[in-house]
Amino acid sequence: MEEKIEKAIEYYNFKSKKMLDFINSSNNLTVDQIIESGEELAILEYKITALEAAKEN
């Protein structure tokens, strides 16, 4: 089970980094795109935190 959690953490970290790279490399994002990206990042970070907590237990 711990292996599945670790793979999920890796996946969500990858998705989070990809989203951050997209945001940081874009010069012409609209306000809506910035808000959507922030919401998606928040969801990813929440999932990572929850998985890390589950891994510790």
PDB file of N, CA, C and O in Angstrom:
ATOM      1  N   MET A   1       0.816  -1.196   0.000  1.00  0.00           N
ATOM      2  CA  MET A   1       0.000   0.000   0.000  1.00  0.00           C
ATOM      3  C   MET A   1       0.864   1.265   0.000  1.00  0.00           C
ATOM      4  O   MET A   1       0.547   2.262  -0.649  1.00  0.00           O
ATOM      5  N   GLU A   2       1.957   1.187   0.747  1.00  0.00           N
ATOM      6  CA  GLU A   2       2.835   2.361   0.832  1.00  0.00           C
ATOM      7  C   GLU A   2       3.443   2.697  -0.533  1.00  0.00           C
ATOM      8  O   GLU A   2       3.690   3.865  -0.835  1.00  0.00           O
ATOM      9  N   GLU A   3       3.680   1.680  -1.348  1.00  0.00           N
ATOM     10  CA  GLU A   3       4.227   1.916  -2.682  1.00  0.00           C
ATOM     11  C   GLU A   3       3.228   2.692  -3.548  1.00  0.00           C
ATOM     12  O   GLU A   3       3.620   3.575  -4.310  1.00  0.00           O
ATOM     13  N   LYS A   4       1.956   2.366  -3.430  1.00  0.00           N
ATOM     14  CA  LYS A   4       0.927   3.082  -4.180  1.00  0.00           C
ATOM     15  C   LYS A   4       0.836   4.535  -3.729  1.00  0.00           C
ATOM     16  O   LYS A   4       0.671   5.435  -4.552  1.00  0.00           O
ATOM     17  N   ILE A   5       0.942   4.758  -2.440  1.00  0.00           N
ATOM     18  CA  ILE A   5       0.908   6.121  -1.912  1.00  0.00           C
ATOM     19  C   ILE A   5       2.103   6.910  -2.430  1.00  0.00           C
ATOM     20  O   ILE A   5       1.969   8.067  -2.831  1.00  0.00           O
ATOM     21  N   GLU A   6       3.267   6.279  -2.418  1.00  0.00           N
ATOM     22  CA  GLU A   6       4.483   6.954  -2.897  1.00  0.00           C
ATOM     23  C   GLU A   6       4.372   7.306  -4.379  1.00  0.00           C
ATOM     24  O   GLU A   6       4.789   8.389  -4.789  1.00  0.00           O
ATOM     25  N   LYS A   7       3.821   6.415  -5.174  1.00  0.00           N
ATOM     26  CA  LYS A   7       3.645   6.691  -6.605  1.00  0.00           C
ATOM     27  C   LYS A   7       2.648   7.828  -6.817  1.00  0.00           C
ATOM     28  O   LYS A   7       2.836   8.668  -7.698  1.00  0.00           O
ATOM     29  N   ALA A   8       1.596   7.854  -6.013  1.00  0.00           N
ATOM     30  CA  ALA A   8       0.614   8.934  -6.118  1.00  0.00           C
ATOM     31  C   ALA A   8       1.249  10.272  -5.742  1.00  0.00           C
ATOM     32  O   ALA A   8       0.989  11.285  -6.392  1.00  0.00           O
ATOM     33  N   ILE A   9       2.070  10.283  -4.711  1.00  0.00           N
ATOM     34  CA  ILE A   9       2.772  11.507  -4.304  1.00  0.00           C
ATOM     35  C   ILE A   9       3.684  11.985  -5.430  1.00  0.00           C
ATOM     36  O   ILE A   9       3.712  13.176  -5.741  1.00  0.00           O
ATOM     37  N   GLU A  10       4.421  11.073  -6.036  1.00  0.00           N
ATOM     38  CA  GLU A  10       5.291  11.435  -7.150  1.00  0.00           C
ATOM     39  C   GLU A  10       4.481  12.026  -8.302  1.00  0.00           C
ATOM     40  O   GLU A  10       4.879  13.027  -8.897  1.00  0.00           O
ATOM     41  N   TYR A  11       3.351  11.407  -8.612  1.00  0.00           N
ATOM     42  CA  TYR A  11       2.505  11.878  -9.704  1.00  0.00           C
ATOM     43  C   TYR A  11       1.989  13.286  -9.430  1.00  0.00           C
ATOM     44  O   TYR A  11       2.064  14.151 -10.302  1.00  0.00           O
ATOM     45  N   TYR A  12       1.468  13.526  -8.232  1.00  0.00           N
ATOM     46  CA  TYR A  12       0.935  14.839  -7.903  1.00  0.00           C
ATOM     47  C   TYR A  12       2.033  15.896  -7.813  1.00  0.00           C
ATOM     48  O   TYR A  12       1.799  17.053  -8.162  1.00  0.00           O
ATOM     49  N   ASN A  13       3.212  15.523  -7.357  1.00  0.00           N
ATOM     50  CA  ASN A  13       4.345  16.460  -7.373  1.00  0.00           C
ATOM     51  C   ASN A  13       4.727  16.829  -8.800  1.00  0.00           C
ATOM     52  O   ASN A  13       5.040  17.984  -9.087  1.00  0.00           O
ATOM     53  N   PHE A  14       4.701  15.840  -9.694  1.00  0.00           N
ATOM     54  CA  PHE A  14       4.990  16.098 -11.104  1.00  0.00           C
ATOM     55  C   PHE A  14       3.958  17.057 -11.693  1.00  0.00           C
ATOM     56  O   PHE A  14       4.315  18.021 -12.371  1.00  0.00           O
ATOM     57  N   LYS A  15       2.672  16.788 -11.431  1.00  0.00           N
ATOM     58  CA  LYS A  15       1.607  17.644 -11.950  1.00  0.00           C
ATOM     59  C   LYS A  15       1.735  19.065 -11.391  1.00  0.00           C
ATOM     60  O   LYS A  15       1.524  20.038 -12.115  1.00  0.00           O
ATOM     61  N   SER A  16       2.075  19.184 -10.121  1.00  0.00           N
ATOM     62  CA  SER A  16       2.232  20.484  -9.484  1.00  0.00           C
ATOM     63  C   SER A  16       3.388  21.256 -10.112  1.00  0.00           C
ATOM     64  O   SER A  16       3.258  22.446 -10.400  1.00  0.00           O
ATOM     65  N   LYS A  17       4.524  20.577 -10.325  1.00  0.00           N
ATOM     66  CA  LYS A  17       5.674  21.233 -10.943  1.00  0.00           C
ATOM     67  C   LYS A  17       5.347  21.660 -12.368  1.00  0.00           C
ATOM     68  O   LYS A  17       5.728  22.749 -12.796  1.00  0.00           O
ATOM     69  N   LYS A  18       4.647  20.811 -13.097  1.00  0.00           N
ATOM     70  CA  LYS A  18       4.258  21.142 -14.469  1.00  0.00           C
ATOM     71  C   LYS A  18       3.369  22.382 -14.491  1.00  0.00           C
ATOM     72  O   LYS A  18       3.531  23.245 -15.353  1.00  0.00           O
ATOM     73  N   MET A  19       2.431  22.476 -13.545  1.00  0.00           N
ATOM     74  CA  MET A  19       1.536  23.628 -13.464  1.00  0.00           C
ATOM     75  C   MET A  19       2.326  24.891 -13.116  1.00  0.00           C
ATOM     76  O   MET A  19       2.099  25.944 -13.712  1.00  0.00           O
ATOM     77  N   LEU A  20       3.244  24.798 -12.164  1.00  0.00           N
ATOM     78  CA  LEU A  20       4.066  25.952 -11.791  1.00  0.00           C
ATOM     79  C   LEU A  20       4.941  26.415 -12.947  1.00  0.00           C
ATOM     80  O   LEU A  20       5.092  27.614 -13.180  1.00  0.00           O
ATOM     81  N   ASP A  21       5.516  25.458 -13.671  1.00  0.00           N
ATOM     82  CA  ASP A  21       6.330  25.818 -14.834  1.00  0.00           C
ATOM     83  C   ASP A  21       5.497  26.547 -15.878  1.00  0.00           C
ATOM     84  O   ASP A  21       5.953  27.524 -16.471  1.00  0.00           O
ATOM     85  N   PHE A  22       4.272  26.072 -16.103  1.00  0.00           N
ATOM     86  CA  PHE A  22       3.375  26.713 -17.063  1.00  0.00           C
ATOM     87  C   PHE A  22       3.069  28.146 -16.646  1.00  0.00           C
ATOM     88  O   PHE A  22       3.121  29.065 -17.463  1.00  0.00           O
ATOM     89  N   ILE A  23       2.751  28.326 -15.370  1.00  0.00           N
ATOM     90  CA  ILE A  23       2.411  29.663 -14.858  1.00  0.00           C
ATOM     91  C   ILE A  23       3.615  30.594 -14.963  1.00  0.00           C
ATOM     92  O   ILE A  23       3.494  31.729 -15.425  1.00  0.00           O
ATOM     93  N   ASN A  24       4.761  30.113 -14.536  1.00  0.00           N
ATOM     94  CA  ASN A  24       5.957  30.953 -14.520  1.00  0.00           C
ATOM     95  C   ASN A  24       6.487  31.285 -15.909  1.00  0.00           C
ATOM     96  O   ASN A  24       7.140  32.312 -16.094  1.00  0.00           O
ATOM     97  N   SER A  25       6.213  30.433 -16.880  1.00  0.00           N
ATOM     98  CA  SER A  25       6.730  30.679 -18.223  1.00  0.00           C
ATOM     99  C   SER A  25       5.766  31.482 -19.097  1.00  0.00           C
ATOM    100  O   SER A  25       6.130  31.913 -20.191  1.00  0.00           O
ATOM    101  N   SER A  26       4.548  31.682 -18.618  1.00  0.00           N
ATOM    102  CA  SER A  26       3.552  32.406 -19.413  1.00  0.00           C
ATOM    103  C   SER A  26       3.562  33.890 -19.069  1.00  0.00           C
ATOM    104  O   SER A  26       3.523  34.271 -17.899  1.00  0.00           O
ATOM    105  N   ASN A  27       3.614  34.703 -20.087  1.00  0.00           N
ATOM    106  CA  ASN A  27       3.626  36.153 -19.889  1.00  0.00           C
ATOM    107  C   ASN A  27       2.274  36.802 -20.111  1.00  0.00           C
ATOM    108  O   ASN A  27       2.088  37.976 -19.789  1.00  0.00           O
ATOM    109  N   ASN A  28       1.341  36.062 -20.653  1.00  0.00           N
ATOM    110  CA  ASN A  28       0.068  36.678 -21.014  1.00  0.00           C
ATOM    111  C   ASN A  28      -1.142  35.889 -20.497  1.00  0.00           C
ATOM    112  O   ASN A  28      -2.118  35.702 -21.223  1.00  0.00           O
ATOM    113  N   LEU A  29      -1.078  35.435 -19.266  1.00  0.00           N
ATOM    114  CA  LEU A  29      -2.215  34.735 -18.676  1.00  0.00           C
ATOM    115  C   LEU A  29      -3.311  35.729 -18.323  1.00  0.00           C
ATOM    116  O   LEU A  29      -3.045  36.850 -17.889  1.00  0.00           O
ATOM    117  N   THR A  30      -4.539  35.295 -18.517  1.00  0.00           N
ATOM    118  CA  THR A  30      -5.658  36.133 -18.100  1.00  0.00           C
ATOM    119  C   THR A  30      -5.878  35.942 -16.608  1.00  0.00           C
ATOM    120  O   THR A  30      -5.331  35.020 -16.003  1.00  0.00           O
ATOM    121  N   VAL A  31      -6.671  36.806 -16.028  1.00  0.00           N
ATOM    122  CA  VAL A  31      -6.988  36.700 -14.601  1.00  0.00           C
ATOM    123  C   VAL A  31      -7.672  35.369 -14.321  1.00  0.00           C
ATOM    124  O   VAL A  31      -7.379  34.708 -13.325  1.00  0.00           O
ATOM    125  N   ASP A  32      -8.579  34.983 -15.200  1.00  0.00           N
ATOM    126  CA  ASP A  32      -9.280  33.710 -15.018  1.00  0.00           C
ATOM    127  C   ASP A  32      -8.322  32.524 -15.056  1.00  0.00           C
ATOM    128  O   ASP A  32      -8.467  31.583 -14.275  1.00  0.00           O
ATOM    129  N   GLN A  33      -7.350  32.565 -15.955  1.00  0.00           N
ATOM    130  CA  GLN A  33      -6.369  31.483 -16.042  1.00  0.00           C
ATOM    131  C   GLN A  33      -5.510  31.417 -14.786  1.00  0.00           C
ATOM    132  O   GLN A  33      -5.183  30.330 -14.311  1.00  0.00           O
ATOM    133  N   ILE A  34      -5.149  32.564 -14.255  1.00  0.00           N
ATOM    134  CA  ILE A  34      -4.343  32.601 -13.027  1.00  0.00           C
ATOM    135  C   ILE A  34      -5.146  32.032 -11.860  1.00  0.00           C
ATOM    136  O   ILE A  34      -4.617  31.258 -11.062  1.00  0.00           O
ATOM    137  N   ILE A  35      -6.402  32.405 -11.760  1.00  0.00           N
ATOM    138  CA  ILE A  35      -7.260  31.903 -10.678  1.00  0.00           C
ATOM    139  C   ILE A  35      -7.455  30.401 -10.811  1.00  0.00           C
ATOM    140  O   ILE A  35      -7.335  29.672  -9.826  1.00  0.00           O
ATOM    141  N   GLU A  36      -7.756  29.928 -12.016  1.00  0.00           N
ATOM    142  CA  GLU A  36      -7.941  28.490 -12.236  1.00  0.00           C
ATOM    143  C   GLU A  36      -6.676  27.717 -11.896  1.00  0.00           C
ATOM    144  O   GLU A  36      -6.734  26.670 -11.252  1.00  0.00           O
ATOM    145  N   SER A  37      -5.549  28.230 -12.324  1.00  0.00           N
ATOM    146  CA  SER A  37      -4.282  27.565 -12.043  1.00  0.00           C
ATOM    147  C   SER A  37      -4.006  27.528 -10.542  1.00  0.00           C
ATOM    148  O   SER A  37      -3.526  26.519 -10.024  1.00  0.00           O
ATOM    149  N   GLY A  38      -4.302  28.605  -9.851  1.00  0.00           N
ATOM    150  CA  GLY A  38      -4.125  28.641  -8.401  1.00  0.00           C
ATOM    151  C   GLY A  38      -5.018  27.648  -7.696  1.00  0.00           C
ATOM    152  O   GLY A  38      -4.601  26.996  -6.739  1.00  0.00           O
ATOM    153  N   GLU A  39      -6.250  27.531  -8.168  1.00  0.00           N
ATOM    154  CA  GLU A  39      -7.174  26.561  -7.575  1.00  0.00           C
ATOM    155  C   GLU A  39      -6.685  25.129  -7.812  1.00  0.00           C
ATOM    156  O   GLU A  39      -6.743  24.293  -6.910  1.00  0.00           O
ATOM    157  N   GLU A  40      -6.208  24.852  -9.020  1.00  0.00           N
ATOM    158  CA  GLU A  40      -5.683  23.523  -9.326  1.00  0.00           C
ATOM    159  C   GLU A  40      -4.449  23.211  -8.484  1.00  0.00           C
ATOM    160  O   GLU A  40      -4.291  22.089  -8.002  1.00  0.00           O
ATOM    161  N   LEU A  41      -3.575  24.202  -8.306  1.00  0.00           N
ATOM    162  CA  LEU A  41      -2.396  24.002  -7.459  1.00  0.00           C
ATOM    163  C   LEU A  41      -2.791  23.724  -6.014  1.00  0.00           C
ATOM    164  O   LEU A  41      -2.193  22.874  -5.354  1.00  0.00           O
ATOM    165  N   ALA A  42      -3.792  24.437  -5.526  1.00  0.00           N
ATOM    166  CA  ALA A  42      -4.254  24.225  -4.152  1.00  0.00           C
ATOM    167  C   ALA A  42      -4.774  22.803  -3.982  1.00  0.00           C
ATOM    168  O   ALA A  42      -4.495  22.155  -2.973  1.00  0.00           O
ATOM    169  N   ILE A  43      -5.523  22.319  -4.957  1.00  0.00           N
ATOM    170  CA  ILE A  43      -6.048  20.950  -4.902  1.00  0.00           C
ATOM    171  C   ILE A  43      -4.908  19.939  -4.909  1.00  0.00           C
ATOM    172  O   ILE A  43      -4.910  18.986  -4.130  1.00  0.00           O
ATOM    173  N   LEU A  44      -3.937  20.151  -5.789  1.00  0.00           N
ATOM    174  CA  LEU A  44      -2.790  19.241  -5.846  1.00  0.00           C
ATOM    175  C   LEU A  44      -2.022  19.230  -4.530  1.00  0.00           C
ATOM    176  O   LEU A  44      -1.650  18.167  -4.033  1.00  0.00           O
ATOM    177  N   GLU A  45      -1.787  20.405  -3.970  1.00  0.00           N
ATOM    178  CA  GLU A  45      -1.059  20.482  -2.697  1.00  0.00           C
ATOM    179  C   GLU A  45      -1.836  19.809  -1.563  1.00  0.00           C
ATOM    180  O   GLU A  45      -1.241  19.178  -0.689  1.00  0.00           O
ATOM    181  N   TYR A  46      -3.161  19.944  -1.579  1.00  0.00           N
ATOM    182  CA  TYR A  46      -3.987  19.283  -0.572  1.00  0.00           C
ATOM    183  C   TYR A  46      -3.852  17.767  -0.699  1.00  0.00           C
ATOM    184  O   TYR A  46      -3.713  17.067   0.304  1.00  0.00           O
ATOM    185  N   LYS A  47      -3.892  17.263  -1.927  1.00  0.00           N
ATOM    186  CA  LYS A  47      -3.767  15.823  -2.143  1.00  0.00           C
ATOM    187  C   LYS A  47      -2.403  15.322  -1.697  1.00  0.00           C
ATOM    188  O   LYS A  47      -2.304  14.263  -1.076  1.00  0.00           O
ATOM    189  N   ILE A  48      -1.348  16.075  -2.008  1.00  0.00           N
ATOM    190  CA  ILE A  48      -0.002  15.684  -1.594  1.00  0.00           C
ATOM    191  C   ILE A  48       0.085  15.633  -0.075  1.00  0.00           C
ATOM    192  O   ILE A  48       0.633  14.685   0.487  1.00  0.00           O
ATOM    193  N   THR A  49      -0.452  16.648   0.588  1.00  0.00           N
ATOM    194  CA  THR A  49      -0.414  16.689   2.055  1.00  0.00           C
ATOM    195  C   THR A  49      -1.173  15.508   2.654  1.00  0.00           C
ATOM    196  O   THR A  49      -0.700  14.872   3.596  1.00  0.00           O
ATOM    197  N   ALA A  50      -2.350  15.221   2.105  1.00  0.00           N
ATOM    198  CA  ALA A  50      -3.154  14.102   2.611  1.00  0.00           C
ATOM    199  C   ALA A  50      -2.447  12.767   2.409  1.00  0.00           C
ATOM    200  O   ALA A  50      -2.476  11.904   3.286  1.00  0.00           O
ATOM    201  N   LEU A  51      -1.816  12.601   1.261  1.00  0.00           N
ATOM    202  CA  LEU A  51      -1.094  11.351   1.001  1.00  0.00           C
ATOM    203  C   LEU A  51       0.117  11.207   1.899  1.00  0.00           C
ATOM    204  O   LEU A  51       0.409  10.107   2.369  1.00  0.00           O
ATOM    205  N   GLU A  52       0.831  12.305   2.148  1.00  0.00           N
ATOM    206  CA  GLU A  52       1.978  12.234   3.056  1.00  0.00           C
ATOM    207  C   GLU A  52       1.541  11.908   4.472  1.00  0.00           C
ATOM    208  O   GLU A  52       2.238  11.183   5.181  1.00  0.00           O
ATOM    209  N   ALA A  53       0.399  12.431   4.896  1.00  0.00           N
ATOM    210  CA  ALA A  53      -0.129  12.109   6.222  1.00  0.00           C
ATOM    211  C   ALA A  53      -0.524  10.638   6.281  1.00  0.00           C
ATOM    212  O   ALA A  53      -0.267   9.965   7.280  1.00  0.00           O
ATOM    213  N   ALA A  54      -1.147  10.135   5.218  1.00  0.00           N
ATOM    214  CA  ALA A  54      -1.538   8.724   5.175  1.00  0.00           C
ATOM    215  C   ALA A  54      -0.314   7.816   5.190  1.00  0.00           C
ATOM    216  O   ALA A  54      -0.338   6.737   5.781  1.00  0.00           O
ATOM    217  N   LYS A  55       0.743   8.255   4.543  1.00  0.00           N
ATOM    218  CA  LYS A  55       1.984   7.472   4.492  1.00  0.00           C
ATOM    219  C   LYS A  55       2.603   7.336   5.872  1.00  0.00           C
ATOM    220  O   LYS A  55       3.172   6.293   6.196  1.00  0.00           O
ATOM    221  N   GLU A  56       2.500   8.381   6.693  1.00  0.00           N
ATOM    222  CA  GLU A  56       3.077   8.359   8.034  1.00  0.00           C
ATOM    223  C   GLU A  56       2.301   7.456   8.985  1.00  0.00           C
ATOM    224  O   GLU A  56       2.857   6.927   9.947  1.00  0.00           O
ATOM    225  N   ASN A  57       1.017   7.287   8.707  1.00  0.00           N
ATOM    226  CA  ASN A  57       0.186   6.454   9.601  1.00  0.00           C
ATOM    227  C   ASN A  57       0.241   5.044   9.182  1.00  0.00           C
ATOM    228  O   ASN A  57      -0.388   4.190   9.806  1.00  0.00           O
TER     229      ASN A  57
END
